Amino acid sequence: MNCTDFGNLPIILFLIAIIYWSYDKKLGEYLLVSLSFSRLANSFAKLTSCVYRPWVANSNIHPYEKALESATGYSFPSGHITSGTILFIGSIIKGDITKGLQFFFIFCLVLLAFTRCYFGVHYLTDV
């Protein structure tokens, strides 16, 4: 497992379930509803903009093989980043968490964005 896996939908849903069942039910509900609407908006944006993946547009780009498993469809906007933003930024906005944990969540989101570009499955403008 690497950093980019923390943007996968099953992992995001698992983390939201943990938040719901063991930390704060209202925060869990907020994150789940936000995730649902953001995934719909993400799909609409992907189908509207039709931005091809980097390796489709440029044959010189060779993406990381393991990252290709979750890189389906169009490139813009990144579904991993959309889901990660809902989890991390949503928790910062609505959750009662410490400054250290807020910094850690922002760091995780930046790291997630970096890995999506580094692995060659997104452009910088996608994340």
N, CA, C and O atoms as a printed pandas DataFrame, in Angstrom:
     atom_number atom_name residue_name chain_id  residue_number  x_coord  y_coord  z_coord
0              1         N          MET        A               1    0.847   -1.184    0.000
1              2        CA          MET        A               1    0.000    0.000    0.000
2              3         C          MET        A               1    0.894    1.249    0.000
3              4         O          MET        A               1    1.888    1.321    0.723
4              5         N          ASN        A               2    0.517    2.218   -0.823
5              6        CA          ASN        A               2    1.265    3.466   -0.850
6              7         C          ASN        A               2    0.313    4.633   -0.618
7              8         O          ASN        A               2   -0.891    4.437   -0.452
8              9         N          CYS        A               3    0.846    5.821   -0.608
9             10        CA          CYS        A               3    0.059    7.024   -0.267
10            11         C          CYS        A               3   -1.130    7.234   -1.187
11            12         O          CYS        A               3   -2.184    7.688   -0.741
12            13         N          THR        A               4   -0.979    6.915   -2.448
13            14        CA          THR        A               4   -2.056    7.153   -3.394
14            15         C          THR        A               4   -3.274    6.280   -3.124
15            16         O          THR        A               4   -4.381    6.617   -3.545
16            17         N          ASP        A               5   -3.084    5.158   -2.424
17            18        CA          ASP        A               5   -4.203    4.276   -2.095
18            19         C          ASP        A               5   -5.178    4.909   -1.113
19            20         O          ASP        A               5   -6.331    4.485   -1.035
20            21         N          PHE        A               6   -4.740    5.916   -0.363
21            22        CA          PHE        A               6   -5.630    6.569    0.592
22            23         C          PHE        A               6   -6.676    7.450   -0.093
23            24         O          PHE        A               6   -7.511    8.053    0.580
24            25         N          GLY        A               7   -6.636    7.527   -1.409
25            26        CA          GLY        A               7   -7.672    8.221   -2.152
26            27         C          GLY        A               7   -8.672    7.267   -2.787
27            28         O          GLY        A               7   -9.664    7.704   -3.371
28            29         N          ASN        A               8   -8.416    5.952   -2.676
29            30        CA          ASN        A               8   -9.336    4.968   -3.225
30            31         C          ASN        A               8  -10.653    4.997   -2.460
31            32         O          ASN        A               8  -10.671    5.125   -1.236
32            33         N          LEU        A               9  -11.741    4.879   -3.186
33            34        CA          LEU        A               9  -13.066    4.995   -2.596
34            35         C          LEU        A               9  -13.315    3.988   -1.470
35            36         O          LEU        A               9  -13.856    4.390   -0.440
36            37         N          PRO        A              10  -12.953    2.698   -1.599
37            38        CA          PRO        A              10  -13.196    1.771   -0.480
38            39         C          PRO        A              10  -12.463    2.175    0.804
39            40         O          PRO        A              10  -13.004    2.025    1.900
40            41         N          ILE        A              11  -11.252    2.680    0.675
41            42        CA          ILE        A              11  -10.494    3.094    1.854
42            43         C          ILE        A              11  -11.107    4.341    2.475
43            44         O          ILE        A              11  -11.202    4.446    3.698
44            45         N          ILE        A              12  -11.523    5.289    1.635
45            46        CA          ILE        A              12  -12.186    6.501    2.130
46            47         C          ILE        A              12  -13.467    6.126    2.865
47            48         O          ILE        A              12  -13.732    6.640    3.952
48            49         N          LEU        A              13  -14.267    5.230    2.278
49            50        CA          LEU        A              13  -15.512    4.804    2.926
50            51         C          LEU        A              13  -15.234    4.097    4.251
51            52         O          LEU        A              13  -15.967    4.283    5.223
52            53         N          PHE        A              14  -14.179    3.288    4.288
53            54        CA          PHE        A              14  -13.799    2.611    5.526
54            55         C          PHE        A              14  -13.419    3.619    6.607
55            56         O          PHE        A              14  -13.828    3.483    7.760
56            57         N          LEU        A              15  -12.640    4.624    6.233
57            58        CA          LEU        A              15  -12.230    5.643    7.204
58            59         C          LEU        A              15  -13.421    6.472    7.696
59            60         O          LEU        A              15  -13.493    6.828    8.872
60            61         N          ILE        A              16  -14.352    6.775    6.787
61            62        CA          ILE        A              16  -15.554    7.494    7.202
62            63         C          ILE        A              16  -16.396    6.630    8.136
63            64         O          ILE        A              16  -16.976    7.140    9.095
64            65         N          ALA        A              17  -16.467    5.335    7.868
65            66        CA          ALA        A              17  -17.201    4.419    8.757
66            67         C          ALA        A              17  -16.563    4.378   10.142
67            68         O          ALA        A              17  -17.270    4.353   11.149
68            69         N          ILE        A              18  -15.246    4.370   10.196
69            70        CA          ILE        A              18  -14.536    4.393   11.485
70            71         C          ILE        A              18  -14.879    5.679   12.239
71            72         O          ILE        A              18  -15.160    5.653   13.437
72            73         N          ILE        A              19  -14.852    6.811   11.516
73            74        CA          ILE        A              19  -15.196    8.092   12.144
74            75         C          ILE        A              19  -16.629    8.048   12.665
75            76         O          ILE        A              19  -16.901    8.490   13.781
76            77         N          TYR        A              20  -17.549    7.511   11.853
77            78        CA          TYR        A              20  -18.956    7.455   12.235
78            79         C          TYR        A              20  -19.172    6.581   13.470
79            80         O          TYR        A              20  -19.861    6.988   14.405
80            81         N          TRP        A              21  -18.589    5.389   13.475
81            82        CA          TRP        A              21  -18.864    4.436   14.550
82            83         C          TRP        A              21  -18.057    4.659   15.815
83            84         O          TRP        A              21  -18.476    4.249   16.898
84            85         N          SER        A              22  -16.902    5.307   15.693
85            86        CA          SER        A              22  -16.073    5.394   16.892
86            87         C          SER        A              22  -15.716    6.805   17.337
87            88         O          SER        A              22  -15.175    6.985   18.428
88            89         N          TYR        A              23  -16.005    7.802   16.522
89            90        CA          TYR        A              23  -15.588    9.151   16.895
90            91         C          TYR        A              23  -16.759   10.117   16.997
91            92         O          TYR        A              23  -17.055   10.620   18.081
92            93         N          ASP        A              24  -17.433   10.384   15.870
93            94        CA          ASP        A              24  -18.484   11.403   15.847
94            95         C          ASP        A              24  -19.483   11.066   14.742
95            96         O          ASP        A              24  -19.157   11.139   13.557
96            97         N          LYS        A              25  -20.690   10.701   15.137
97            98        CA          LYS        A              25  -21.714   10.305   14.165
98            99         C          LYS        A              25  -22.086   11.446   13.225
99           100         O          LYS        A              25  -22.250   11.227   12.025
100          101         N          LYS        A              26  -22.222   12.662   13.754
101          102        CA          LYS        A              26  -22.585   13.808   12.901
102          103         C          LYS        A              26  -21.496   14.083   11.860
103          104         O          LYS        A              26  -21.801   14.364   10.701
104          105         N          LEU        A              27  -20.246   14.003   12.269
105          106        CA          LEU        A              27  -19.139   14.199   11.327
106          107         C          LEU        A              27  -19.147   13.100   10.275
107          108         O          LEU        A              27  -18.954   13.378    9.091
108          109         N          GLY        A              28  -19.366   11.863   10.685
109          110        CA          GLY        A              28  -19.435   10.752    9.738
110          111         C          GLY        A              28  -20.544   10.927    8.721
111          112         O          GLY        A              28  -20.350   10.669    7.533
112          113         N          GLU        A              29  -21.717   11.368    9.186
113          114        CA          GLU        A              29  -22.834   11.615    8.277
114          115         C          GLU        A              29  -22.503   12.745    7.303
115          116         O          GLU        A              29  -22.770   12.644    6.106
116          117         N          TYR        A              30  -21.923   13.811    7.828
117          118        CA          TYR        A              30  -21.533   14.951    6.992
118          119         C          TYR        A              30  -20.558   14.513    5.905
119          120         O          TYR        A              30  -20.715   14.881    4.741
120          121         N          LEU        A              31  -19.547   13.725    6.284
121          122        CA          LEU        A              31  -18.547   13.276    5.323
122          123         C          LEU        A              31  -19.155   12.350    4.277
123          124         O          LEU        A              31  -18.809   12.439    3.099
124          125         N          LEU        A              32  -20.054   11.465    4.691
125          126        CA          LEU        A              32  -20.665   10.530    3.751
126          127         C          LEU        A              32  -21.564   11.245    2.752
127          128         O          LEU        A              32  -21.517   10.949    1.558
128          129         N          VAL        A              33  -22.372   12.172    3.217
129          130        CA          VAL        A              33  -23.238   12.937    2.307
130          131         C          VAL        A              33  -22.376   13.797    1.379
131          132         O          VAL        A              33  -22.640   13.869    0.179
132          133         N          SER        A              34  -21.360   14.440    1.922
133          134        CA          SER        A              34  -20.458   15.265    1.098
134          135         C          SER        A              34  -19.754   14.421    0.047
135          136         O          SER        A              34  -19.617   14.833   -1.105
136          137         N          LEU        A              35  -19.311   13.236    0.452
137          138        CA          LEU        A              35  -18.637   12.338   -0.488
138          139         C          LEU        A              35  -19.579   11.930   -1.610
139          140         O          LEU        A              35  -19.175   11.883   -2.772
140          141         N          SER        A              36  -20.824   11.637   -1.277
141          142        CA          SER        A              36  -21.799   11.231   -2.298
142          143         C          SER        A              36  -21.998   12.323   -3.344
143          144         O          SER        A              36  -21.938   12.063   -4.545
144          145         N          PHE        A              37  -22.234   13.540   -2.878
145          146        CA          PHE        A              37  -22.439   14.640   -3.818
146          147         C          PHE        A              37  -21.168   14.977   -4.596
147          148         O          PHE        A              37  -21.234   15.306   -5.780
148          149         N          SER        A              38  -20.021   14.897   -3.942
149          150        CA          SER        A              38  -18.777   15.233   -4.636
150          151         C          SER        A              38  -18.442   14.200   -5.709
151          152         O          SER        A              38  -17.897   14.557   -6.753
152          153         N          ARG        A              39  -18.755   12.935   -5.472
153          154        CA          ARG        A              39  -18.499   11.907   -6.481
154          155         C          ARG        A              39  -19.398   12.109   -7.703
155          156         O          ARG        A              39  -18.971   11.902   -8.839
156          157         N          LEU        A              40  -20.642   12.514   -7.457
157          158        CA          LEU        A              40  -21.539   12.825   -8.576
158          159         C          LEU        A              40  -21.009   14.015   -9.381
159          160         O          LEU        A              40  -20.966   13.975  -10.611
160          161         N          ALA        A              41  -20.610   15.063   -8.674
161          162        CA          ALA        A              41  -20.066   16.250   -9.347
162          163         C          ALA        A              41  -18.770   15.899  -10.085
163          164         O          ALA        A              41  -18.529   16.400  -11.183
164          165         N          ASN        A              42  -17.944   15.048   -9.491
165          166        CA          ASN        A              42  -16.697   14.633  -10.123
166          167         C          ASN        A              42  -16.970   13.883  -11.419
167          168         O          ASN        A              42  -16.329   14.146  -12.436
168          169         N          SER        A              43  -17.911   12.957  -11.389
169          170        CA          SER        A              43  -18.252   12.194  -12.600
170          171         C          SER        A              43  -18.791   13.108  -13.689
171          172         O          SER        A              43  -18.441   12.961  -14.860
172          173         N          PHE        A              44  -19.640   14.046  -13.307
173          174        CA          PHE        A              44  -20.178   15.001  -14.276
174          175         C          PHE        A              44  -19.053   15.834  -14.890
175          176         O          PHE        A              44  -19.028   16.050  -16.102
176          177         N          ALA        A              45  -18.128   16.300  -14.059
177          178        CA          ALA        A              45  -17.014   17.114  -14.558
178          179         C          ALA        A              45  -16.108   16.308  -15.483
179          180         O          ALA        A              45  -15.648   16.823  -16.502
180          181         N          LYS        A              46  -15.848   15.046  -15.137
181          182        CA          LYS        A              46  -15.015   14.199  -15.994
182          183         C          LYS        A              46  -15.649   14.016  -17.369
183          184         O          LYS        A              46  -14.980   14.143  -18.394
184          185         N          LEU        A              47  -16.937   13.718  -17.378
185          186        CA          LEU        A              47  -17.625   13.468  -18.645
186          187         C          LEU        A              47  -17.839   14.751  -19.450
187          188         O          LEU        A              47  -17.980   14.703  -20.672
188          189         N          THR        A              48  -17.864   15.880  -18.775
189          190        CA          THR        A              48  -18.039   17.157  -19.462
190          191         C          THR        A              48  -16.724   17.651  -20.057
191          192         O          THR        A              48  -16.699   18.147  -21.183
192          193         N          SER        A              49  -15.630   17.518  -19.305
193          194        CA          SER        A              49  -14.353   18.061  -19.765
194          195         C          SER        A              49  -13.580   17.112  -20.684
195          196         O          SER        A              49  -12.846   17.574  -21.558
196          197         N          CYS        A              50  -13.727   15.808  -20.508
197          198        CA          CYS        A              50  -13.094   14.795  -21.376
198          199         C          CYS        A              50  -11.580   14.993  -21.540
199          200         O          CYS        A              50  -11.077   14.987  -22.663
200          201         N          VAL        A              51  -10.860   15.166  -20.441
201          202        CA          VAL        A              51   -9.405   15.312  -20.474
202          203         C          VAL        A              51   -8.780   13.917  -20.387
203          204         O          VAL        A              51   -9.007   13.180  -19.428
204          205         N          TYR        A              52   -7.992   13.574  -21.400
205          206        CA          TYR        A              52   -7.373   12.256  -21.432
206          207         C          TYR        A              52   -6.259   12.137  -20.396
207          208         O          TYR        A              52   -5.656   13.131  -19.990
208          209         N          ARG        A              53   -6.002   10.909  -19.982
209          210        CA          ARG        A              53   -4.916   10.628  -19.046
210          211         C          ARG        A              53   -3.578   11.001  -19.683
211          212         O          ARG        A              53   -3.465   11.019  -20.908
212          213         N          PRO        A              54   -2.562   11.301  -18.868
213          214        CA          PRO        A              54   -1.262   11.720  -19.419
214          215         C          PRO        A              54   -0.639   10.718  -20.384
215          216         O          PRO        A              54   -0.067   11.124  -21.396
216          217         N          TRP        A              55   -0.733    9.425  -20.102
217          218        CA          TRP        A              55   -0.109    8.438  -20.979
218          219         C          TRP        A              55   -0.893    8.245  -22.280
219          220         O          TRP        A              55   -0.345    7.742  -23.261
220          221         N          VAL        A              56   -2.152    8.633  -22.295
221          222        CA          VAL        A              56   -2.934    8.578  -23.531
222          223         C          VAL        A              56   -2.553    9.757  -24.426
223          224         O          VAL        A              56   -2.403    9.599  -25.637
224          225         N          ALA        A              57   -2.401   10.920  -23.834
225          226        CA          ALA        A              57   -2.067   12.126  -24.592
226          227         C          ALA        A              57   -0.601   12.170  -25.016
227          228         O          ALA        A              57   -0.274   12.783  -26.032
228          229         N          ASN        A              58    0.293   11.523  -24.247
229          230        CA          ASN        A              58    1.724   11.566  -24.538
230          231         C          ASN        A              58    2.300   10.164  -24.347
231          232         O          ASN        A              58    2.340    9.655  -23.227
232          233         N          SER        A              59    2.737    9.552  -25.415
233          234        CA          SER        A              59    3.250    8.174  -25.340
234          235         C          SER        A              59    4.594    8.078  -24.612
235          236         O          SER        A              59    5.044    6.971  -24.317
236          237         N          ASN        A              60    5.243    9.199  -24.317
237          238        CA          ASN        A              60    6.506    9.182  -23.578
238          239         C          ASN        A              60    6.297    9.012  -22.073
239          240         O          ASN        A              60    7.253    8.765  -21.337
240          241         N          ILE        A              61    5.072    9.142  -21.622
241          242        CA          ILE        A              61    4.766    8.985  -20.194
242          243         C          ILE        A              61    4.395    7.539  -19.933
243          244         O          ILE        A              61    3.515    6.975  -20.584
244          245         N          HIS        A              62    5.085    6.949  -18.964
245          246        CA          HIS        A              62    4.831    5.560  -18.591
246          247         C          HIS        A              62    4.431    5.524  -17.116
247          248         O          HIS        A              62    5.287    5.609  -16.234
248          249         N          PRO        A              63    3.132    5.398  -16.851
249          250        CA          PRO        A              63    2.673    5.458  -15.459
250          251         C          PRO        A              63    3.067    4.221  -14.667
251          252         O          PRO        A              63    3.349    3.160  -15.225
252          253         N          TYR        A              64    3.075    4.388  -13.366
253          254        CA          TYR        A              64    3.337    3.301  -12.431
254          255         C          TYR        A              64    2.223    2.261  -12.591
255          256         O          TYR        A              64    1.041    2.599  -12.532
256          257         N          GLU        A              65    2.603    1.010  -12.791
257          258        CA          GLU        A              65    1.639   -0.046  -13.099
258          259         C          GLU        A              65    0.560   -0.210  -12.033
259          260         O          GLU        A              65   -0.615   -0.362  -12.369
260          261         N          LYS        A              66    0.930   -0.182  -10.771
261          262        CA          LYS        A              66   -0.049   -0.376   -9.707
262          263         C          LYS        A              66   -1.059    0.771   -9.660
263          264         O          LYS        A              66   -2.215    0.563   -9.290
264          265         N          ALA        A              67   -0.636    1.967  -10.027
265          266        CA          ALA        A              67   -1.549    3.112  -10.025
266          267         C          ALA        A              67   -2.554    3.034  -11.165
267          268         O          ALA        A              67   -3.608    3.667  -11.106
268          269         N          LEU        A              68   -2.239    2.265  -12.198
269          270        CA          LEU        A              68   -3.149    2.134  -13.331
270          271         C          LEU        A              68   -4.435    1.405  -12.968
271          272         O          LEU        A              68   -5.461    1.588  -13.623
272          273         N          GLU        A              69   -4.385    0.576  -11.920
273          274        CA          GLU        A              69   -5.562   -0.184  -11.505
274          275         C          GLU        A              69   -6.727    0.731  -11.155
275          276         O          GLU        A              69   -7.882    0.415  -11.444
276          277         N          SER        A              70   -6.424    1.856  -10.537
277          278        CA          SER        A              70   -7.495    2.769  -10.112
278          279         C          SER        A              70   -7.630    3.979  -11.028
279          280         O          SER        A              70   -8.484    4.834  -10.794
280          281         N          ALA        A              71   -6.805    4.066  -12.063
281          282        CA          ALA        A              71   -6.857    5.210  -12.984
282          283         C          ALA        A              71   -7.714    4.836  -14.191
283          284         O          ALA        A              71   -7.204    4.437  -15.238
284          285         N          THR        A              72   -9.012    4.971  -14.021
285          286        CA          THR        A              72   -9.924    4.633  -15.102
286          287         C          THR        A              72  -10.627    5.890  -15.591
287          288         O          THR        A              72  -10.758    6.864  -14.850
288          289         N          GLY        A              73  -11.067    5.869  -16.809
289          290        CA          GLY        A              73  -11.807    7.008  -17.344
290          291         C          GLY        A              73  -10.913    8.196  -17.632
291          292         O          GLY        A              73   -9.714    8.059  -17.874
292          293         N          TYR        A              74  -11.526    9.355  -17.600
293          294        CA          TYR        A              74  -10.806   10.588  -17.893
294          295         C          TYR        A              74   -9.982   11.051  -16.694
295          296         O          TYR        A              74  -10.123   10.542  -15.582
296          297         N          SER        A              75   -9.128   12.022  -16.953
297          298        CA          SER        A              75   -8.157   12.457  -15.964
298          299         C          SER        A              75   -8.644   13.586  -15.057
299          300         O          SER        A              75   -8.384   13.575  -13.853
300          301         N          PHE        A              76   -9.350   14.559  -15.634
301          302        CA          PHE        A              76   -9.740   15.743  -14.866
302          303         C          PHE        A              76  -11.199   15.671  -14.470
303          304         O          PHE        A              76  -12.039   15.342  -15.308
304          305         N          PRO        A              77  -11.531   15.964  -13.233
305          306        CA          PRO        A              77  -10.708   16.140  -12.039
306          307         C          PRO        A              77  -10.386   14.792  -11.403
307          308         O          PRO        A              77  -11.039   13.790  -11.695
308          309         N          SER        A              78   -9.404   14.769  -10.555
309          310        CA          SER        A              78   -8.974   13.543   -9.908
310          311         C          SER        A              78   -9.994   13.084   -8.873
311          312         O          SER        A              78  -10.327   13.823   -7.947
312          313         N          GLY        A              79  -10.481   11.870   -9.036
313          314        CA          GLY        A              79  -11.414   11.306   -8.067
314          315         C          GLY        A              79  -10.755   11.041   -6.725
315          316         O          GLY        A              79  -11.386   11.187   -5.678
316          317         N          HIS        A              80   -9.472   10.648   -6.754
317          318        CA          HIS        A              80   -8.735   10.414   -5.512
318          319         C          HIS        A              80   -8.636   11.704   -4.696
319          320         O          HIS        A              80   -8.843   11.704   -3.482
320          321         N          ILE        A              81   -8.319   12.786   -5.375
321          322        CA          ILE        A              81   -8.175   14.069   -4.681
322          323         C          ILE        A              81   -9.528   14.567   -4.195
323          324         O          ILE        A              81   -9.626   15.129   -3.104
324          325         N          THR        A              82  -10.569   14.368   -4.991
325          326        CA          THR        A              82  -11.906   14.768   -4.567
326          327         C          THR        A              82  -12.302   14.037   -3.293
327          328         O          THR        A              82  -12.778   14.657   -2.342
328          329         N          SER        A              83  -12.110   12.729   -3.271
329          330        CA          SER        A              83  -12.453   11.935   -2.091
330          331         C          SER        A              83  -11.573   12.298   -0.895
331          332         O          SER        A              83  -12.060   12.426    0.228
332          333         N          GLY        A              84  -10.282   12.461   -1.146
333          334        CA          GLY        A              84   -9.361   12.834   -0.074
334          335         C          GLY        A              84   -9.679   14.197    0.511
335          336         O          GLY        A              84   -9.571   14.403    1.720
336          337         N          THR        A              85  -10.072   15.129   -0.352
337          338        CA          THR        A              85  -10.426   16.464    0.120
338          339         C          THR        A              85  -11.649   16.415    1.019
339          340         O          THR        A              85  -11.691   17.078    2.056
340          341         N          ILE        A              86  -12.638   15.635    0.626
341          342        CA          ILE        A              86  -13.833   15.492    1.458
342          343         C          ILE        A              86  -13.455   14.940    2.825
343          344         O          ILE        A              86  -13.901   15.459    3.848
344          345         N          LEU        A              87  -12.635   13.889    2.852
345          346        CA          LEU        A              87  -12.261   13.284    4.136
346          347         C          LEU        A              87  -11.400   14.221    4.975
347          348         O          LEU        A              87  -11.730   14.490    6.130
348          349         N          PHE        A              88  -10.310   14.718    4.416
349          350        CA          PHE        A              88   -9.354   15.485    5.205
350          351         C          PHE        A              88   -9.820   16.904    5.512
351          352         O          PHE        A              88   -9.803   17.325    6.669
352          353         N          ILE        A              89  -10.234   17.640    4.490
353          354        CA          ILE        A              89  -10.657   19.023    4.707
354          355         C          ILE        A              89  -12.015   19.061    5.404
355          356         O          ILE        A              89  -12.261   19.929    6.241
356          357         N          GLY        A              90  -12.893   18.122    5.061
357          358        CA          GLY        A              90  -14.184   18.042    5.749
358          359         C          GLY        A              90  -14.014   17.784    7.230
359          360         O          GLY        A              90  -14.746   18.343    8.047
360          361         N          SER        A              91  -13.054   16.940    7.587
361          362        CA          SER        A              91  -12.782   16.667    9.000
362          363         C          SER        A              91  -12.206   17.893    9.702
363          364         O          SER        A              91  -12.494   18.141   10.873
364          365         N          ILE        A              92  -11.400   18.647    8.984
365          366        CA          ILE        A              92  -10.835   19.868    9.573
366          367         C          ILE        A              92  -11.935   20.900    9.801
367          368         O          ILE        A              92  -11.977   21.544   10.850
368          369         N          ILE        A              93  -12.824   21.057    8.823
369          370        CA          ILE        A              93  -13.862   22.082    8.917
370          371         C          ILE        A              93  -14.914   21.727    9.969
371          372         O          ILE        A              93  -15.275   22.566   10.794
372          373         N          LYS        A              94  -15.403   20.494    9.942
373          374        CA          LYS        A              94  -16.526   20.114   10.804
374          375         C          LYS        A              94  -16.117   19.383   12.080
375          376         O          LYS        A              94  -16.902   19.306   13.025
376          377         N          GLY        A              95  -14.905   18.849   12.117
377          378        CA          GLY        A              95  -14.472   18.073   13.277
378          379         C          GLY        A              95  -13.793   18.924   14.333
379          380         O          GLY        A              95  -13.277   20.004   14.049
380          381         N          ASP        A              96  -13.805   18.427   15.530
381          382        CA          ASP        A              96  -13.120   19.092   16.639
382          383         C          ASP        A              96  -11.776   18.388   16.834
383          384         O          ASP        A              96  -11.626   17.531   17.705
384          385         N          ILE        A              97  -10.791   18.778   15.990
385          386        CA          ILE        A              97   -9.498   18.103   16.027
386          387         C          ILE        A              97   -8.386   19.102   16.320
387          388         O          ILE        A              97   -8.542   20.307   16.121
388          389         N          THR        A              98   -7.271   18.581   16.792
389          390        CA          THR        A              98   -6.152   19.424   17.205
390          391         C          THR        A              98   -5.437   20.031   15.995
391          392         O          THR        A              98   -5.605   19.567   14.867
392          393         N          LYS        A              99   -4.650   21.058   16.241
393          394        CA          LYS        A              99   -3.868   21.713   15.189
394          395         C          LYS        A              99   -2.878   20.737   14.558
395          396         O          LYS        A              99   -2.653   20.771   13.348
396          397         N          GLY        A             100   -2.292   19.874   15.372
397          398        CA          GLY        A             100   -1.336   18.895   14.853
398          399         C          GLY        A             100   -2.000   17.934   13.879
399          400         O          GLY        A             100   -1.423   17.610   12.842
400          401         N          LEU        A             101   -3.201   17.477   14.198
401          402        CA          LEU        A             101   -3.927   16.579   13.314
402          403         C          LEU        A             101   -4.385   17.308   12.053
403          404         O          LEU        A             101   -4.423   16.721   10.972
404          405         N          GLN        A             102   -4.732   18.586   12.191
405          406        CA          GLN        A             102   -5.094   19.380   11.017
406          407         C          GLN        A             102   -3.908   19.488   10.058
407          408         O          GLN        A             102   -4.060   19.322    8.848
408          409         N          PHE        A             103   -2.734   19.765   10.608
409          410        CA          PHE        A             103   -1.524   19.836    9.788
410          411         C          PHE        A             103   -1.265   18.494    9.111
411          412         O          PHE        A             103   -0.925   18.450    7.929
412          413         N          PHE        A             104   -1.426   17.402    9.854
413          414        CA          PHE        A             104   -1.209   16.067    9.305
414          415         C          PHE        A             104   -2.175   15.782    8.159
415          416         O          PHE        A             104   -1.770   15.209    7.148
416          417         N          PHE        A             105   -3.449   16.171    8.297
417          418        CA          PHE        A             105   -4.441   15.951    7.241
418          419         C          PHE        A             105   -4.086   16.731    5.978
419          420         O          PHE        A             105   -4.207   16.207    4.870
420          421         N          ILE        A             106   -3.654   17.965    6.137
421          422        CA          ILE        A             106   -3.261   18.776    4.981
422          423         C          ILE        A             106   -2.026   18.164    4.317
423          424         O          ILE        A             106   -1.943   18.107    3.090
424          425         N          PHE        A             107   -1.077   17.712    5.122
425          426        CA          PHE        A             107    0.111   17.042    4.595
426          427         C          PHE        A             107   -0.285   15.797    3.797
427          428         O          PHE        A             107    0.257   15.557    2.717
428          429         N          CYS        A             108   -1.216   15.011    4.314
429          430        CA          CYS        A             108   -1.684   13.810    3.614
430          431         C          CYS        A             108   -2.315   14.158    2.276
431          432         O          CYS        A             108   -2.093   13.464    1.284
432          433         N          LEU        A             109   -3.095   15.219    2.243
433          434        CA          LEU        A             109   -3.745   15.636    1.003
434          435         C          LEU        A             109   -2.718   16.106   -0.022
435          436         O          LEU        A             109   -2.829   15.764   -1.199
436          437         N          VAL        A             110   -1.736   16.871    0.393
437          438        CA          VAL        A             110   -0.676   17.325   -0.519
438          439         C          VAL        A             110    0.132   16.131   -1.022
439          440         O          VAL        A             110    0.479   16.066   -2.201
440          441         N          LEU        A             111    0.427   15.195   -0.136
441          442        CA          LEU        A             111    1.161   13.993   -0.519
442          443         C          LEU        A             111    0.355   13.151   -1.505
443          444         O          LEU        A             111    0.914   12.596   -2.451
444          445         N          LEU        A             112   -0.933   13.057   -1.290
445          446        CA          LEU        A             112   -1.805   12.333   -2.208
446          447         C          LEU        A             112   -1.783   12.979   -3.591
447          448         O          LEU        A             112   -1.681   12.280   -4.599
448          449         N          ALA        A             113   -1.878   14.298   -3.646
449          450        CA          ALA        A             113   -1.838   15.007   -4.926
450          451         C          ALA        A             113   -0.490   14.794   -5.624
451          452         O          ALA        A             113   -0.438   14.563   -6.832
452          453         N          PHE        A             114    0.592   14.874   -4.858
453          454        CA          PHE        A             114    1.919   14.669   -5.426
454          455         C          PHE        A             114    2.057   13.272   -6.025
455          456         O          PHE        A             114    2.580   13.120   -7.129
456          457         N          THR        A             115    1.590   12.249   -5.303
457          458        CA          THR        A             115    1.752   10.877   -5.793
458          459         C          THR        A             115    0.927   10.622   -7.052
459          460         O          THR        A             115    1.352    9.858   -7.918
460          461         N          ARG        A             116   -0.243   11.247   -7.168
461          462        CA          ARG        A             116   -1.056   11.061   -8.376
462          463         C          ARG        A             116   -0.316   11.603   -9.602
463          464         O          ARG        A             116   -0.371   11.010  -10.679
464          465         N          CYS        A             117    0.365   12.717   -9.431
465          466        CA          CYS        A             117    1.161   13.283  -10.532
466          467         C          CYS        A             117    2.452   12.488  -10.742
467          468         O          CYS        A             117    2.830   12.201  -11.878
468          469         N          TYR        A             118    3.117   12.138   -9.658
469          470        CA          TYR        A             118    4.393   11.425   -9.736
470          471         C          TYR        A             118    4.227   10.065  -10.411
471          472         O          TYR        A             118    5.087    9.642  -11.183
472          473         N          PHE        A             119    3.129    9.390  -10.122
473          474        CA          PHE        A             119    2.887    8.074  -10.727
474          475         C          PHE        A             119    2.423    8.161  -12.171
475          476         O          PHE        A             119    2.262    7.136  -12.834
476          477         N          GLY        A             120    2.206    9.382  -12.667
477          478        CA          GLY        A             120    1.893    9.578  -14.070
478          479         C          GLY        A             120    0.446    9.331  -14.454
479          480         O          GLY        A             120    0.154    9.106  -15.628
480          481         N          VAL        A             121   -0.462    9.367  -13.499
481          482        CA          VAL        A             121   -1.868    9.127  -13.822
482          483         C          VAL        A             121   -2.688   10.412  -13.866
483          484         O          VAL        A             121   -3.862   10.382  -14.237
484          485         N          HIS        A             122   -2.078   11.552  -13.488
485          486        CA          HIS        A             122   -2.759   12.846  -13.529
486          487         C          HIS        A             122   -1.773   13.943  -13.891
487          488         O          HIS        A             122   -0.571   13.843  -13.645
488          489         N          TYR        A             123   -2.318   14.981  -14.477
489          490        CA          TYR        A             123   -1.569   16.227  -14.668
490          491         C          TYR        A             123   -1.683   17.044  -13.379
491          492         O          TYR        A             123   -2.557   16.782  -12.553
492          493         N          LEU        A             124   -0.823   18.006  -13.211
493          494        CA          LEU        A             124   -0.888   18.896  -12.061
494          495         C          LEU        A             124   -2.235   19.639  -12.037
495          496         O          LEU        A             124   -2.786   19.892  -10.966
496          497         N          THR        A             125   -2.749   19.978  -13.198
497          498        CA          THR        A             125   -4.038   20.694  -13.264
498          499         C          THR        A             125   -5.219   19.814  -12.858
499          500         O          THR        A             125   -6.295   20.333  -12.562
500          501         N          ASP        A             126   -5.040   18.509  -12.840
501          502        CA          ASP        A             126   -6.120   17.599  -12.440
502          503         C          ASP        A             126   -6.291   17.538  -10.934
503          504         O          ASP        A             126   -7.387   17.296  -10.428
504          505         N          VAL        A             127   -5.206   17.757  -10.235
505          506        CA          VAL        A             127   -5.260   17.602   -8.778
506          507         C          VAL        A             127   -5.433   18.959   -8.123
507          508         O          VAL        A             127   -5.502   19.049   -6.897
